[in-house]
Amino acid sequence: MAVFIILIVLFFLLPDLYVSLALMRGAAWWAHLLLWLPALAALGLFASARFGGFGATKMMAVTGILLCVTLPQIALVVCSLLGKLAGVAWPRATGIANGMGLVLGSLIALVALYGLLVGWKTLTVKQVELQFADLPKEFDGYKIVQLSDLHVGTHGQRTAFLEKVVHRTNAENPDLIVFTGDLVNLSANETAPFETVLSQLKAKDGVLSVLGNHDYCFYGMKERPVDLRQESRKVVDAERRMGWDVLLNANRIIRRNEAQIAIAGVENTGKPPFPEIGDLKKAIADIPEGVFTILLSHDPSHWRMEVLPDTDIPLMLSGHTHAAQVKLGRWSPAKWMYPEWGGLYTEDSQRLFVSEGLGGSIPFRLGTRPEIVVIVLNTK
């Protein structure tokens, strides 16, 4: 912990120190004070979190300082140092590099402002049509709305965005709504301001959900694992109060006349360091043979770990990655950790759809909008 604290302090203060000593010599004292204020404020917020927690307002402030001030300063420092090196051979390079650093830092700050103020609240509806040869004809046109990664704690007490999500979801008139995990960030208490809003989600066959890694609340807790399970049960209780049917390594059968499909859901299973609690065998154990099955599993890593090699489940729905909350075209840094990080993936007759989610632990998105996914199942 001490090493982490030292690294945080250096990360925020070293860019200020360089700019103050190397680029602002001779500036008025108040200019130096203005330079240092954002970093000192961020460190003060980190310190206060030890006593009063790290709520949505503090998270927004620290994220803003990091993206709009600290990262632009780091870009300026890197350009300046490279300019000094080049200046040994070409003296004019130092001034040119400093100017380029100012331009680059300003661009980073502007992009960051967009991601903070607009990007993470600009909702989109993604339409996906999937065909399956073994889907019962009675389910041709069956509409599933997938929601994922709400991370309600990032919104604090503000319900406007979630109200928009509920309105847009219900407007699709879905047959089924599924939630693929990460309702909260750190604590089950985060759900309180949003339970009334989220309880208004409506679908013919109800709302089915699974837990994500954040829903076990081990990020914000210091207690023993048994206490963490108690905290996750509070998240489950909150979802049930909202009328959601939480699948804890279980399944539900949905019928249309004599035909049926199964929706199975596992607890979190995926790559470390996230909790691995899911039991796929238990989740699908009592599904009649030959019944078309859709699996809800928060972490897309589970697809290659167990679903592909051990089952013939035709469709799995996941979230978790958020597309790293940064995407340029079809590229995202999320691909460095997850081969399947966003969109539709196919392997033989099995498919995985990874939602890029609706929220995140930090209030920022660039190039990947919060998404409601509308999946329509069709027979071939």
C-alpha positions, 0 to 999 in steps of 0.5 A, spaced: 500 500 500 505 504 501 508 503 494 502 504 491 501 511 495 508 513 493 506 512 485 500 516 486 503 522 489 509 521 484 504 520 478 500 527 479 506 531 482 512 530 477 509 533 471 508 539 475 515 539 478 518 539 471 513 544 468 514 549 474 522 548 474 523 547 466 518 551 463 515 556 467 521 559 470 520 567 471 513 566 472 509 569 477 508 566 484 500 565 482 501 562 476 505 556 479 500 556 484 495 555 479 499 549 476 499 545 482 492 546 484 489 540 480 494 535 482 494 537 490 486 537 489 486 530 486 491 528 492 487 531 497 481 527 494 484 520 495 486 522 502 479 524 504 477 517 501 480 513 506 475 517 511 469 518 507 469 513 501 470 514 494 463 516 491 461 518 484 463 526 485 470 524 488 471 519 482 468 525 477 473 530 480 479 525 480 478 522 473 477 530 470 484 532 473 487 526 471 484 526 463 484 533 462 490 536 466 495 530 468 495 526 462 496 533 457 502 535 462 505 528 461 504 529 453 508 536 454 513 533 458 515 527 454 515 532 448 519 537 451 524 532 454 525 529 446 526 536 444 532 537 449 535 531 446 534 533 439 536 540 441 543 538 442 544 537 435 539 542 433 538 548 438 531 550 435 528 543 436 527 545 443 522 550 442 519 547 436 518 541 441 515 545 447 510 548 442 508 541 439 507 539 446 502 544 448 498 543 442 498 535 443 496 536 451 491 541 449 488 536 444 488 531 449 484 535 454 479 537 449 478 529 447 478 528 455 472 533 456 468 530 450 469 523 453 467 526 460 461 530 459 458 527 453 461 520 451 459 516 457 452 519 457 450 518 449 446 512 449 445 508 442 441 502 441 444 497 437 440 492 433 443 485 432 439 479 428 441 472 429 439 466 425 439 459 428 437 452 424 435 449 431 431 455 433 424 453 434 419 456 429 415 458 435 421 463 437 422 466 430 422 473 431 423 473 438 426 479 441 431 480 447 434 486 449 441 485 453 443 490 458 450 490 461 455 493 466 450 499 469 455 501 474 450 505 478 455 507 483 458 512 478 452 516 477 451 517 485 444 519 486 443 522 479 437 517 475 436 521 469 441 517 465 438 510 467 431 513 466 433 514 459 435 507 459 429 504 461 425 508 457 429 506 450 429 499 453 421 498 454 420 502 447 423 496 444 417 492 446 422 486 448 420 479 449 425 478 454 430 483 458 437 480 460 442 483 464 449 480 464 452 483 470 456 489 474 450 493 477 454 496 482 462 498 483 464 497 490 458 496 494 451 494 494 448 500 497 449 504 491 443 501 488 438 504 493 437 511 488 436 507 482 431 501 484 425 504 483 427 506 476 430 500 474 424 496 477 420 499 471 423 495 466 418 491 462 418 485 458 413 479 456 418 474 459 421 478 465 428 480 466 433 475 467 440 477 470 447 474 472 452 477 477 459 480 474 465 481 478 463 488 481 457 485 484 461 481 489 464 488 492 471 485 493 474 491 490 471 496 496 471 491 502 477 489 506 473 483 510 473 476 509 471 472 503 464 470 507 463 477 508 464 478 501 459 473 499 454 476 504 455 483 500 453 480 493 447 477 496 445 484 498 446 485 490 442 479 489 436 482 494 436 489 490 435 486 483 430 481 486 426 487 489 426 490 482 423 484 479 429 481 476 430 474 476 437 472 478 440 466 475 445 463 480 448 457 476 441 456 474 436 456 468 429 458 466 425 455 461 421 459 456 415 456 452 411 458 446 405 453 446 409 446 446 416 449 444 421 451 449 428 455 449 432 455 455 436 461 458 441 459 463 446 464 467 452 462 471 456 466 476 462 470 474 467 465 471 473 468 467 480 470 467 484 472 474 484 476 478 476 476 478 472 471 482 471 465 479 464 462 482 460 460 476 458 452 475 456 451 468 454 444 469 450 446 475 446 451 470 445 447 465 444 440 468 436 440 468 435 443 461 432 437 457 436 435 451 436 438 445 432 445 447 435 451 444 439 454 450 442 461 451 447 462 456 448 469 460 455 469 463 459 476 464 466 475 462 467 473 455 473 469 457 468 464 459 466 462 452 473 459 450 475 457 457 469 452 458 463 453 453 466 452 446 470 446 449 465 443 453 458 444 450 454 445 444 450 452 447 449 456 440 449 463 443 452 466 449 451 473 451 457 477 455 459 484 457 465 486 462 470 489 457 466 496 456 471 496 450 476 499 455 471 505 454 476 507 448 475 505 441 477 507 434 473 504 429 474 497 430 480 497 434 480 498 442 485 496 447 481 491 450 483 486 445 490 486 449 486 482 454 480 479 451 480 476 444 473 477 444 471 484 447 465 487 443 460 485 438 459 478 435 464 472 434 462 465 431 466 459 432 462 453 427 455 453 430 456 457 436 456 464 437 458 469 442 455 476 443 459 481 447 456 488 449 460 494 450 456 496 456 452 502 459 457 504 464 463 504 467 467 505 474 470 511 471 465 516 468 468 517 461 467 514 454 471 515 447 468 512 441 464 507 444 457 509 446 453 506 452 449 501 448 442 497 449 443 491 445 436 489 441 437 481 439 432 478 434 432 471 434 430 468 427 430 461 424 433 459 418 
